[in-house]
Amino acid sequence: MTETTLADVERALDRAADLETEEAVAVLRTARQDVRDLSNNPDVDEDRRQEVETRLEQRIREVEERDAYDSGLGSAMNPTEDDAP
């Protein structure tokens, strides 16, 4: 089995944009672990690796927040005048 590259991780990051929330988070978390594993590889550009890891962290948060908002928490947190007693 070949080792995952930063390019593989970036492709997973792009692919996750087209997936449903649960699946996207699973793909992104796997990619995050892969990018962390690459920190032990002296052939990997550490600055680029950290940049990709940061992008993954941000994307995971975005997907989870979008899911929370879509599931109704957002409307509870941001009531409209129609929701007021």
Secondary structure by P-SEA (a helix, b strand, c coil): cccccaaaaaaaaaaaccccaaaaaaaaaaaaaaaaaacccccccaaaaaaaaaaaaaaaaaaaaaaaaaacaaaaacccccccc
